[in-house]
Amino acid sequence: MLTAFQDRDASFDGVFFTAVRTTGIFCRPTCSARKPLEKNIEFFASAQLALFAGYRPCRRCHPMEPAESPPDWVRPLLEQIDRQPEKRWRDRDLRTLGLHPDRVRRWFKAHHNMTFQSYSRARRLALAFGQIQLGSPVIEAAYDAGYESVSGFNSAFRRTLGDAPTNMDGVVRLTMNRISTPLGQMIACASDENLLLLEFVDRRMLERQLDRIQKYTGGTLVPGENHVLKHTSSELAAYFDGKLTSFSIPIETSGTPFQEIVWAELLNIPCGETVSYADLATAIGKPSAVRAVANANGHNRLAILIPCHRVIGKDGTLTGYGGGLWRKRRLLDLESSQLSLGPGF
């Protein structure tokens, strides 16, 4: 923990908190404040424990907020984009909100891997894409999305979504957004009917998983929000608050027949309980397929909802979780505490 704190290692954000005896303040491992002497450092497993020990939250790194949640200065902008996805944003609009365009550009590049202008343009095109799929004429969709000419709209549409709007009939729109959780940011991807992917943003297989979903659905990824993603965000918040032990989010899986059998069995593991890989293999009638079961777990694209984190080693050790073993431990601890609340929870 000391090494992670000294190196400001972002992979440990949410794993522990660091308190400084001489200042009475506690921070995230990534805090940019001046580093204290080692003898004055104390570690805590949660922000609550640091508070109970008498420490105050740092005003620089805001350890009481969910890890990687949008900072206060950018939230009004994100809310306006959600309210007016068709708006064409210019630098003067940002300055009207008291925002410097360079700061906005850097934040969107770091958190969405695109500039703010690219993000807002993609939101406008996603809006138009949905209208065209519902039968609106291209010219009407173009003007509703804030474009001043159909030719400009066609060019932007082709550049961003890979084809002309007139050729998108029957193409599935896959809406993608980030969801903040106490264990870090997650990427959620959904069609208009079902959730297709839910992964932590630092998972190494994320890009490959997104490619597979596009090939499976024949769909096109666009940033934005839809009712499935809102449902997902709401239930995840309730889950992490300790108020939900099962999910009602509509999901769609796309694996091999064997993977589908394994994922279906994972859904039968009750919240607060664990099974071994050998137990899981036996439950699907393939007791010798332990490695194949572990491999199917690793290809699960719906983290938390299909609870592969509830599968552990035969000796009780934590093994093999794409989101990191520290997240697996946190999820199991959370669910164990929910179970202890008993009936009527």
RAGI-V394193 format. One record per pair of residues at least 12 apart in sequence whose C-alpha atoms are under 7 Angstrom apart, sorted by the first residue. I is the first residue (numbers start at 0). J is the second residue. D is the distance in Angstrom with one decimal. If there is no record, write none. Layout:
BEGIN
i->I j->J d->D
i->I j->J d->D
END
This chain:
BEGIN
i->3 j->28 d->6.7
i->4 j->28 d->4.6
i->4 j->29 d->6.6
i->7 j->28 d->5.6
i->7 j->29 d->4.2
i->7 j->30 d->6.9
i->8 j->28 d->6.7
i->8 j->29 d->6.1
i->9 j->29 d->5.8
i->11 j->28 d->6.6
i->12 j->27 d->6.3
i->12 j->28 d->5.9
i->12 j->29 d->6.7
i->12 j->66 d->6.7
i->13 j->66 d->6.3
i->13 j->181 d->6.8
i->13 j->182 d->5.9
i->14 j->44 d->6.7
i->14 j->325 d->6.9
i->15 j->42 d->6.8
i->15 j->43 d->5.7
i->15 j->44 d->4.7
i->15 j->45 d->6.1
i->16 j->28 d->6.3
i->16 j->42 d->5.7
i->16 j->43 d->5.2
i->16 j->44 d->6.3
i->16 j->45 d->6.3
i->16 j->46 d->6.5
i->17 j->40 d->6.7
i->17 j->41 d->5.9
i->17 j->42 d->4.7
i->17 j->43 d->6.4
i->18 j->40 d->5.8
i->18 j->41 d->5.0
i->18 j->42 d->6.1
i->18 j->54 d->7.0
i->19 j->39 d->5.6
i->19 j->40 d->4.9
i->19 j->41 d->6.3
i->20 j->39 d->5.3
i->20 j->40 d->6.4
i->21 j->39 d->6.5
i->23 j->54 d->4.9
i->23 j->55 d->6.1
i->24 j->54 d->5.1
i->24 j->55 d->4.7
i->24 j->56 d->5.7
i->24 j->57 d->5.8
i->25 j->49 d->6.8
i->25 j->54 d->6.0
i->25 j->55 d->6.1
i->25 j->56 d->5.3
i->25 j->57 d->5.8
i->26 j->56 d->6.5
i->26 j->57 d->5.5
i->26 j->60 d->6.4
i->26 j->62 d->5.7
i->27 j->60 d->6.5
i->27 j->62 d->5.6
i->30 j->60 d->5.4
i->46 j->62 d->6.8
i->46 j->63 d->6.4
i->65 j->179 d->6.7
i->65 j->180 d->5.9
i->65 j->181 d->4.7
i->66 j->180 d->6.8
i->66 j->181 d->5.6
i->66 j->182 d->6.5
i->66 j->183 d->5.0
i->67 j->179 d->6.8
i->67 j->183 d->6.0
i->67 j->184 d->6.2
i->68 j->179 d->5.6
i->84 j->122 d->5.8
i->84 j->123 d->5.6
i->85 j->123 d->4.9
i->85 j->143 d->6.8
i->85 j->144 d->4.6
i->85 j->145 d->5.4
i->86 j->145 d->6.1
i->87 j->145 d->6.2
i->103 j->115 d->6.6
i->121 j->221 d->6.7
i->121 j->222 d->6.5
i->122 j->222 d->5.9
i->122 j->223 d->6.0
i->123 j->144 d->5.2
i->124 j->144 d->6.8
i->124 j->156 d->6.4
i->125 j->221 d->5.7
i->125 j->222 d->7.0
i->126 j->144 d->6.6
i->127 j->140 d->5.0
i->127 j->141 d->6.5
i->127 j->144 d->5.8
i->132 j->168 d->6.2
i->137 j->164 d->7.0
i->160 j->219 d->6.8
i->170 j->217 d->6.6
i->170 j->218 d->5.6
i->171 j->216 d->6.8
i->171 j->217 d->6.5
i->171 j->218 d->4.3
i->171 j->219 d->6.3
i->172 j->190 d->6.1
i->172 j->218 d->5.6
i->172 j->219 d->5.4
i->172 j->220 d->6.5
i->173 j->188 d->6.4
i->173 j->189 d->5.4
i->173 j->190 d->4.8
i->173 j->218 d->6.1
i->173 j->219 d->5.6
i->173 j->220 d->4.7
i->173 j->221 d->6.1
i->174 j->188 d->5.6
i->174 j->189 d->5.4
i->174 j->190 d->6.2
i->174 j->220 d->6.0
i->174 j->221 d->5.1
i->174 j->222 d->5.6
i->174 j->223 d->5.8
i->174 j->224 d->6.4
i->175 j->187 d->5.7
i->175 j->188 d->4.3
i->175 j->189 d->6.5
i->175 j->220 d->6.6
i->175 j->221 d->6.0
i->175 j->222 d->4.8
i->175 j->223 d->5.9
i->176 j->188 d->6.6
i->176 j->222 d->5.9
i->176 j->223 d->5.9
i->176 j->224 d->6.6
i->178 j->232 d->6.3
i->182 j->326 d->6.7
i->184 j->199 d->6.0
i->184 j->200 d->5.9
i->185 j->197 d->6.6
i->185 j->198 d->5.3
i->185 j->199 d->4.1
i->185 j->200 d->5.2
i->186 j->198 d->5.4
i->186 j->199 d->6.1
i->186 j->200 d->5.8
i->187 j->228 d->6.9
i->189 j->227 d->6.6
i->189 j->228 d->6.7
i->191 j->225 d->7.0
i->191 j->227 d->6.9
i->192 j->227 d->6.8
i->193 j->227 d->6.4
i->193 j->249 d->5.0
i->193 j->250 d->4.8
i->193 j->251 d->5.8
i->194 j->227 d->6.4
i->194 j->249 d->6.1
i->194 j->250 d->4.6
i->194 j->251 d->6.1
i->195 j->250 d->6.2
i->195 j->251 d->5.4
i->195 j->252 d->6.5
i->196 j->300 d->5.2
i->196 j->301 d->5.2
i->197 j->300 d->6.2
i->197 j->301 d->4.6
i->197 j->302 d->5.6
i->198 j->300 d->6.6
i->198 j->301 d->6.5
i->198 j->302 d->5.6
i->199 j->322 d->6.2
i->202 j->321 d->6.2
i->202 j->322 d->5.8
i->208 j->300 d->7.0
i->230 j->248 d->6.6
i->231 j->248 d->6.2
i->234 j->246 d->6.8
i->241 j->337 d->6.1
i->244 j->270 d->6.1
i->246 j->304 d->6.9
i->258 j->295 d->5.2
i->261 j->292 d->6.6
i->261 j->295 d->6.7
i->262 j->305 d->6.6
i->265 j->305 d->6.2
i->265 j->306 d->6.0
i->265 j->307 d->6.4
i->266 j->305 d->5.8
i->266 j->306 d->6.6
i->270 j->334 d->5.9
i->271 j->331 d->6.8
i->271 j->334 d->4.6
i->271 j->335 d->4.5
i->271 j->338 d->5.5
i->272 j->309 d->6.8
i->273 j->309 d->4.7
i->273 j->310 d->5.7
i->273 j->311 d->6.8
i->274 j->309 d->6.5
i->274 j->310 d->5.1
i->274 j->311 d->6.2
i->275 j->310 d->5.3
i->275 j->311 d->4.9
i->275 j->312 d->5.3
i->275 j->313 d->5.1
i->276 j->289 d->5.9
i->276 j->292 d->6.8
i->276 j->293 d->6.6
i->276 j->310 d->6.1
i->276 j->311 d->6.5
i->276 j->312 d->6.4
i->276 j->313 d->7.0
i->277 j->289 d->5.5
i->277 j->313 d->7.0
i->280 j->292 d->6.2
i->297 j->321 d->6.6
i->308 j->320 d->6.6
i->308 j->327 d->5.6
END
